[in-house]
Amino acid sequence: MEPALTPFLGLFVGGLVVALVAIGWIVAKDKPIGSPALAAMLCAGFAAFTAVTIAVEGVVPVIVNHTGNLWGVQVWLDLLISLTIALFLIAPRARAAGMNLPLWTLFVVATASIGLLAMCARLFWIERAGAETAA
């Protein structure tokens, strides 16, 4: 497969840069509660990007991309593992905050990062409200 410079490469590299900055910030800062506004904005932005992608390309390419070769399957399994780990780590806090964990889990399983970002936004909002009440 010949490498080609396409707009998709820009999205790929841009996503990597944003992720690396976010990861660096997370590692460098000691903030016990995340930003509900940032999580909600990321959720809305990624949901909009996903909606455009589905409108333009449909949903069948998802299956084709993840079943066409070993890399596709590897990426699929990586996504599933990452999502499972994220849910494992967030579930105790969500349960302690009184969130409906089975319902949120269904949303996360159905929408992956979109649901997880929405769940984080809600959790951060609840935790921040509780911290302000306690102060």
N, C-alpha and C positions, 0 to 999 in steps of 0.2 A: 504494500500500500504506500503510495507516494505521499509524503507530507505536503500539505498545502496550507497557505496562509488564508484563513477564512475568518469571518466575524466570530465564528464559534471558538476559534483559538483565543481571541480577545476575551470572550466570556470565561473561558477556561482559566486563563492566566489571571484575569481580574478576580475571579472567585478564589483562586489560590492566594493571591495577595491579601484580600480581605480576611480570609480565614487565618492566615499566618499572623496578621495584625491582631485579630481577636484572640487567638491562642496566646500570643505574647502578652496581651493585656490581662488575660485571665490568670496567667502564671505569675505576672509581676504584682498584681493587686491582691489585697486581702479583703475582699468584699463578700460578706456572707449572704447578701441578698442582691440578686441581679436587678436590672432595670426592666420594669414591666413595659414601659413605653418602647424601649429598644426591641424587646422580644416581640411586642405587638407589631411594630413597624416591619421587622424582618419577616414575620409571619405574613403580613399583608402583601409585602413586596414579592415574596417567593410564591405566594398563592396567585398573585396576578401574573407573574412570569409563567407559572404552571398552567394557568388558564389559557394564556396566549399560545403556549406550546401545544396544548391539547387541541385548541381551535385550529391551529395551523397544520399540525402533523397527526392528530388523532392519538389514540391510546395504544394501538397495535404496535408501533415502534418500540414501546417499552418492552414488550415481550420479545420482539425480534432482537433488540439490543442486548438483552440479558440471556438469550438462548442461542445466539449465533456462533459463539466461540468460547473458548475457556476464559478469556478476559471478561467477556460479558457476564458469565456465570460468577467469576471471581468478584466482580464489582457488585453484583446482586447479593452474594453472600456477605460481602463486606458491609453493604447497607443494612442488611438484616441484623448482623451482629452488632453494628454500631447503634442501631435503633433499640435493640434489646438491652444493651449495656446502659444507654441513656435512660430508658424507662426504669431499669433496675435501680439506678442511682437517684432518680427523681421520685419514685413511688413512695418511699418512706416519708419524705417531706410533704408530698401531696396528701397522703393519708393523714398525717399529723395536722395539716391545715384544714382538714374536713372536706377535701375535694372528693367528688364521686369518682373514685379510681376506676371501677369497671367501665363507666361511660367514657372517661378520658382515654383509657387504654384502647377502646374500640376506635375512637377518633384518631389516635396516634397510629394504630395498625392500618387503618384505612387511608391515611393521608401522609404518613411518615413525618418528615420534618415540619410540614405545615402544622399538623396537629401537635407535635412536640413543642414547637415555638409558641403556639396558642396556650398550651398547657403551662409552659414556663411563664408566659406573661401573666396568666391568672394566678399561678402560685406566687410569683414575685409580688404581685399586687396584694394578695392576702397577707403574705409575710411582712411586707412593708407597712400595711395598715395595722397589723398586730404590734409591730415594733414601735410605731408612732403612738398607739394607744398605751403601751406599757411605759413609754417615756414620760 
